[in-house]
Amino acid sequence: MIVAGRTLRGGLDLRADVVVVGTGAGGAMMLRELAARGVDVVGLEMGAHSTAVDFSMREADMLELLMQERGARATADQQVRIVQGRGVGGSTVHNLCLCKRTPDEVLRHWARDLGAARLSPESLAPDYAATEAELSVQKVDAGYLNENNRLFKVGCDVLGYASDYTSHNRVGCMKSGYCIMGCPFDGKQNALKVLLPKAVAGGARVYADARVERVLTRRGRAVGVSGSLLDEAGRPFAPLRVRAGAVCLGGSAVGSAALAIQSGLPDPSGRTGRNLFVHPAGAVAGVFDQPVDGWRGVPQTYECTEFLEFHPGSEKRVWLVPVFAHPIATAVMTPGFGERHAAVMAKYRHMAALTAVVHDESPGRVRVTKAGRIQIDYALSPADQAQLTLGLREGARILLAAGAREVVVNYENDPLTLTDPGQLGQVDARGAPPYELPLTAVHPMGTLPMSDDPRRGVVDSRGEHHAVKGLFVCDGSVFPTSIGVPPQISIYTVSRHVARFVAEAG
Ligand SMILES: Cc1cc2nc3c(=O)[nH]c(=O)nc-3n(C[C@H](O)[C@H](O)[C@H](O)COP(=O)(O)OP(=O)(O)OC[C@H]3O[C@@H](n4cnc5c(N)ncnc54)[C@H](O)[C@@H]3O)c2cc1C
């Protein structure tokens, strides 16, 4: 059973071999792996425990239930919205189920040039295969294309752009299109549905509403964690402490880095929190004569990789994929207000949209303010702005090729409307300067990077902290660079890899 911390009026004081912070992709896989190995493990999750019956398909309620900061988390300057999950299952509860391995070229770069020796394609391949089998990852086919994705495919085909169906971890999918609010039909083969029940059946003790505020150390060794139990409103009401032989951080690239900083952990490489990549993304919308009803059906079933290469410094670092949002999120991302805003929203049923996702090379930073609040600093370098511009231009080209009557690039003060491919140069002329475009990022990574060289990494390629023995990291924080593809399957897989070493330490 997963215990709701809000019911434990007297607080929580436990002992275990290992304590895991967070229950998202990394944390849940760690809990499942350790329980299967007979390790006495406790999992602590700051958010609530919800299941399919709680997923009401109501956007306003689900943002509050499932997202960090009710979906309003953003960089300190509000330039990039950073969407992350909160709750048992983490961001895997509301994600879109896309599964794509980190390309071999990126893994080779990590292993050969950045000191992450154990993350080579060859050494990770068996763990990837086992993860994909456990989560029922399968390539989708034409039967899964909704109208938004079908139009995207038409545009790619007309232009001859490299493109393909994507792979997903869904079984019994009802194609409702409400994935981003948690699946009410329980079709997602994610941390919440697949891994945590196995972890609990194997003996793991998992607590929701349990916020970790400090990693406890003694003589350079992690010895447990402390924090607070939270009530229904997210307010602390009782203390928690877990003493353990090893601690594993799975709080995400934002949460784990913040916890390391807040705990005052040693930082010999100076990289804690500093190596933040997010895959910043901007959207392009096309308006079609016929209704598209883009919110219906399975999202992101087709992708365009024509402009995506993986060698560092490439001038093709943008991934194009259909995207669609429900009305609140669409309204938030649509610039302007009043009549102009209403005129755009009136076209909602006729819109198809896609997103240009940058495989970024300009690192940002996670900090913790004196008041204890997480602060995220992130800005696109001129090179990354050029990639975003490339993506928006080519995205607009795809929608026009698919037959869009007009295509809108959402510049904040003066949206650009194009009706003919001959006008695409206007996107290059406007570019992607700071504060001009509403940007969203859903893949934070890299803030506690892996390297066997302690000058380069915060953790070694077993996942153990260089300066705190018995402290491991098993989430997206450990990626040394951006990966350029959706990260969940790589996070599950790296956590599986790290679990072997945690089991030995705990
Ligand atoms: C809208 C959206 C769509 C996405 N779609 C896809 C997709 O289709 N494919 C894909 O590959 N990826 C997708 N992702 C990204 C993917 O879900 C994440 O990259 C992945 O889940 C991150 O795993 P993680 O373990 O690093 O963190 P998370 O899964 O975010 O889990 C971290 C957990 O730790 C908890 N936590 C944090 N700090 C503490 C603390 N101090 N104490 C206790 N608990 C704490 C959090 O509440 C959270 O539940 C999407 C993300 C979003 C937001």
Ligand as a Chemical Component Dictionary entry (heavy atoms), coordinates in Angstrom:
data_LIG
# 
_chem_comp.id                   LIG 
_chem_comp.type                 NON-POLYMER 
_chem_comp.pdbx_formal_charge   0 
_chem_comp.three_letter_code    LIG 
# 
loop_
_chem_comp_atom.comp_id 
_chem_comp_atom.atom_id 
_chem_comp_atom.alt_atom_id 
_chem_comp_atom.type_symbol 
_chem_comp_atom.charge 
_chem_comp_atom.model_Cartn_x 
_chem_comp_atom.model_Cartn_y 
_chem_comp_atom.model_Cartn_z 
_chem_comp_atom.pdbx_ordinal 
LIG C1  C1  C 0 3.611  17.624 -20.046 1  
LIG C2  C2  C 0 4.747  16.673 -20.121 2  
LIG C3  C3  C 0 4.785  15.724 -21.125 3  
LIG C4  C4  C 0 5.881  14.850 -21.220 4  
LIG N1  N1  N 0 5.880  13.895 -22.186 5  
LIG C5  C5  C 0 6.914  13.038 -22.260 6  
LIG C6  C6  C 0 6.917  11.990 -23.196 7  
LIG O1  O1  O 0 5.948  11.816 -23.944 8  
LIG N2  N2  N 0 8.008  11.191 -23.239 9  
LIG C7  C7  C 0 9.085  11.370 -22.419 10 
LIG O2  O2  O 0 10.072 10.646 -22.557 11 
LIG N3  N3  N 0 9.082  12.327 -21.492 12 
LIG C8  C8  C 0 8.018  13.136 -21.376 13 
LIG N4  N4  N 0 7.993  14.075 -20.397 14 
LIG C9  C9  C 0 9.131  14.160 -19.477 15 
LIG C10 C10 C 0 9.229  12.981 -18.517 16 
LIG O3  O3  O 0 7.969  12.680 -17.967 17 
LIG C11 C11 C 0 10.232 13.379 -17.437 18 
LIG O4  O4  O 0 11.451 13.701 -18.071 19 
LIG C12 C12 C 0 10.502 12.263 -16.444 20 
LIG O5  O5  O 0 9.331  11.813 -15.826 21 
LIG C13 C13 C 0 11.445 12.823 -15.387 22 
LIG O6  O6  O 0 11.759 11.810 -14.483 23 
LIG P1  P1  P 0 12.426 12.192 -13.091 24 
LIG O7  O7  O 0 12.528 10.937 -12.319 25 
LIG O8  O8  O 0 13.674 12.955 -13.367 26 
LIG O9  O9  O 0 11.430 13.229 -12.402 27 
LIG P2  P2  P 0 9.847  13.217 -12.208 28 
LIG O10 O10 O 0 9.203  12.146 -13.012 29 
LIG O11 O11 O 0 9.412  14.613 -12.431 30 
LIG O12 O12 O 0 9.647  12.825 -10.680 31 
LIG C14 C14 C 0 10.173 13.569 -9.623  32 
LIG C15 C15 C 0 9.271  13.382 -8.419  33 
LIG O13 O13 O 0 9.995  13.764 -7.246  34 
LIG C16 C16 C 0 9.138  14.507 -6.389  35 
LIG N5  N5  N 0 9.978  15.368 -5.551  36 
LIG C17 C17 C 0 10.757 16.407 -5.947  37 
LIG N6  N6  N 0 11.410 16.940 -4.894  38 
LIG C18 C18 C 0 11.027 16.228 -3.804  39 
LIG C19 C19 C 0 11.338 16.332 -2.409  40 
LIG N7  N7  N 0 12.186 17.261 -1.935  41 
LIG N8  N8  N 0 10.761 15.452 -1.542  42 
LIG C20 C20 C 0 9.903  14.483 -2.010  43 
LIG N9  N9  N 0 9.556  14.367 -3.313  44 
LIG C21 C21 C 0 10.123 15.226 -4.213  45 
LIG C22 C22 C 0 8.236  15.272 -7.348  46 
LIG O14 O14 O 0 7.034  15.681 -6.704  47 
LIG C23 C23 C 0 8.021  14.250 -8.468  48 
LIG O15 O15 O 0 6.873  13.469 -8.203  49 
LIG C24 C24 C 0 6.929  14.949 -20.279 50 
LIG C25 C25 C 0 6.870  15.870 -19.259 51 
LIG C26 C26 C 0 5.787  16.732 -19.169 52 
LIG C27 C27 C 0 5.770  17.737 -18.078 53 
# 
loop_
_chem_comp_bond.comp_id 
_chem_comp_bond.atom_id_1 
_chem_comp_bond.atom_id_2 
_chem_comp_bond.value_order 
_chem_comp_bond.pdbx_ordinal 
LIG C1  C2  SING 1  
LIG C2  C3  SING 2  
LIG C2  C26 DOUB 3  
LIG C3  C4  DOUB 4  
LIG C4  N1  SING 5  
LIG C4  C24 SING 6  
LIG N1  C5  DOUB 7  
LIG C5  C6  SING 8  
LIG C5  C8  SING 9  
LIG C6  O1  DOUB 10 
LIG C6  N2  SING 11 
LIG N2  C7  SING 12 
LIG C7  O2  DOUB 13 
LIG C7  N3  SING 14 
LIG N3  C8  DOUB 15 
LIG C8  N4  SING 16 
LIG N4  C9  SING 17 
LIG N4  C24 SING 18 
LIG C9  C10 SING 19 
LIG C10 O3  SING 20 
LIG C10 C11 SING 21 
LIG C11 O4  SING 22 
LIG C11 C12 SING 23 
LIG C12 O5  SING 24 
LIG C12 C13 SING 25 
LIG C13 O6  SING 26 
LIG O6  P1  SING 27 
LIG P1  O7  DOUB 28 
LIG P1  O8  SING 29 
LIG P1  O9  SING 30 
LIG O9  P2  SING 31 
LIG P2  O10 DOUB 32 
LIG P2  O11 SING 33 
LIG P2  O12 SING 34 
LIG O12 C14 SING 35 
LIG C14 C15 SING 36 
LIG C15 O13 SING 37 
LIG C15 C23 SING 38 
LIG O13 C16 SING 39 
LIG C16 N5  SING 40 
LIG C16 C22 SING 41 
LIG N5  C17 SING 42 
LIG N5  C21 SING 43 
LIG C17 N6  DOUB 44 
LIG N6  C18 SING 45 
LIG C18 C19 SING 46 
LIG C18 C21 DOUB 47 
LIG C19 N7  SING 48 
LIG C19 N8  DOUB 49 
LIG N8  C20 SING 50 
LIG C20 N9  DOUB 51 
LIG N9  C21 SING 52 
LIG C22 O14 SING 53 
LIG C22 C23 SING 54 
LIG C23 O15 SING 55 
LIG C24 C25 DOUB 56 
LIG C25 C26 SING 57 
LIG C26 C27 SING 58 
# 
